Amino acid sequence: MESLTMVRIPGGRFLMGCSEEDKFRNAHELPRHEVEVAAFELSVHPVSEEATGLPRVNVSWEEAKRICASLGTGYRLPSEAEWEYACRAGSDAPFPTGDIPDPSQVNYLYDESGNRIGPGRMLPNAWGEANPFGLHDMLGNVCEWVEDSWRESYESEAVDHGLKTIRGGGWDYMPRLLRASWRDFAPATVRRDNLGFRVARDLQDPR
């Protein structure tokens, strides 16, 4: 694994989930609610394979947790709220760049009309432009594990049933699955060729 570059994400409040105006909204992303996030650090892109610069995939949630812990005190997977807050970087739109994803920032294969947009493969980390927080590849390229156990909606209780939450969407997805509010799940033991992870770190002074 290559060395990580971390960026400080300032604390703040944001609306988590999708708006009622989002035509692709679903019950998993509702109800929209305000969340306060303390400052933390996040790796500028998903963890890479050192030899290729490509995101490290085929990693289970359990293995991702172990890798984060091995990095030292305070390293961990980001929470789901931290992930969405960092992805939005101040935007309230379905995509951080507006109502449609920007191909210069998001690696995805087809648009909603079935027209091919992307290169049809996973790209090296940081291939495109960074968001206002300095983060690359928050949407597209590879899906990312987050810390949280899965819950069906934001009104549901999180139950430790072995299912963990996934964010971000992959290179082979369509835009509706690349929205900042999109969320999915997988068993903690599963490994997929379009699923990686990003590293967060607690700050001693989050102010």
N, C-alpha and C positions, 0 to 999 in steps of 0.2 A: 504494500500500500504506500502511495506517495505521501509526502508530508502535506499537512492540511494548512490552508490559509483561512483564517477566521476573520469575520467582520462583526463589529459591534452593531447590534440592532437596538435602536433607542426604544425605550418604553413608550406606551401610549394606549389609547382606546380605539376600538374599531367595531364595525358591525360584521359579525361572523355569520356565514351562511348566505343563501341566495335571496334576492329580492323577489317580490311577487310578480314583478314585470319580466323576470327572466323566463323566456319561453321553454327553456330546458330544465327548469327547476323540478325537483322531486322531493319526496317526503324526507329523505335522508338529510337534506340540506336545510331543513326548516325546524323550528321557526328561526328567523333571523333575530339575532340578539346581540347586545353590546357586551364586549369583553375587554377587560383591562389586562395588558401584557407588560410585565416588568422587563427592563433591559436585559439582554442576554447576547451571547455570541453564537454565530452560525457559520458553518463552512460555506465558502463562496460557491461551491458546487458539490454535487454528490461525491462520495468517496470514489477514488479512481483506482484502476489497475496501473501500477507504476510503469509497466513495460509498454502500455498502449495509450495511456491517457484517457481511455474510455471509462465510463462509469462501471464500478464493480457491481455486477448483477449475480443472479442465482445465489443470493444471500438470504437466509431466513431471518425473520425478526429476532429470533433467539441469538443467532450469530451476530447480527448487527448490534444487539445490546452488548454482547461480550466484547466486540471490537471497540465500541465506544468506551466501555469501562476500562479497557486495557490502556487507553491513552492517558489516564491519570484522573485526579480528583476533579469532579465537576463536569466531566465529559459524559454525554448522554444523547439519546435521540431527542429531537424536538417534540414538544407537545403538539397536538393537532391545532390548538389555538395559535401557538407561536408560529407554526408553519404557515397557516393562512395569513396571519398578520404580516409575516416577512414576504410572502408571495405578493400580497396586495401592495405593499410599500406605499400606502396612502391612497390607493385607488379604491373606488366603490363600485367599479364596473365589473361585468362578468369576467373579463380579462384585464389584467393590469394596464393594457394599452387601449382599452375601449371595448366595443361590442364584438369585435372579432380579434383573433390572435394575430400577432405580428410575426410573419415568417422569419424576420431577422432576429427574433428572440425565442421563438418556439419551434422545435422540431416536431412536426406532425405530418401524417402521410396524405390524408384526403380532406378537402373541405366538405361542408355539409351537402354540397351538390354532387359529390363524388369525383370532383376534379383533383388530380394529383398535385399536391403542393410541395411535399418534402422529398428528400432524397431516397426514402425507403429503407433507411438503416439507422442504427444508433450512431451518433456523432461523438467525437471527443468532447470532454467537459470544456466549458467556457468557449464554445465555438461561436456563440452569438453575443449580442449586446447584453450588458448587465442591467438589472432593474435599478431604481433610484437608491436602494440600499446597498448596491454593489454585488448583488447575488445573480448568478447565472443559472439558467436551466431549471427554474422553479416549476415551469410547466413544460410538458413534452420531454422528449429524449428518453428518460426513464421515470417510472413511478417511484415513489419514495415511502418507505416505512416511517411512521411516527410512533410515539410512545403509547398512545391511547388504545385501550381495548375498544372494540367496536360497539356502537349503539345505533339503533335503527333511526333515531332522530335526536335532536337536541333536547327533547322533552323526555327521552327514554333514559333509564338508568344504565350505566356501563356495567356489564357483568363479565366476570373473568371466565369466559367460555372458550378460550383458546383462539378467538378471532381478534386480529389486530387491524388497525386502520391504515389505509393507503391513501396517499395524496399525489397530485401532480400530473398523472397521465403519462403515457409513453409515446414513442416515435410512431407507433403503428395505430394510434388512436385518431378519432375525429374530434373536431373542436368542442362538441358538447361535453366530451369527457376530459377536456383540458381547462375548463373554467376554474377560477380560483376557489370556488365553493365546492367543486366536485369532490366526493369522497367515496371510498369503496373499502372492502375488507378482504382478508385472506387468513387462513390458519397460520399461527405463529411459526410453524415448522415448514411452510411451503417455500419453494425456490422457483423463481421465474426469470426468464431471460430478458425481461424488460422492467425488472424491479430491483432497485438499489436503495441507498439510504444516504442521509446527510447527517452531520454531527453538530450538536449544539453544546454549549458550555455555559455553566452558571457564572455569573459575575460576583466577585466578592462585594462590590458596591454597585448595585443595579440602578442607582440614581442617574 
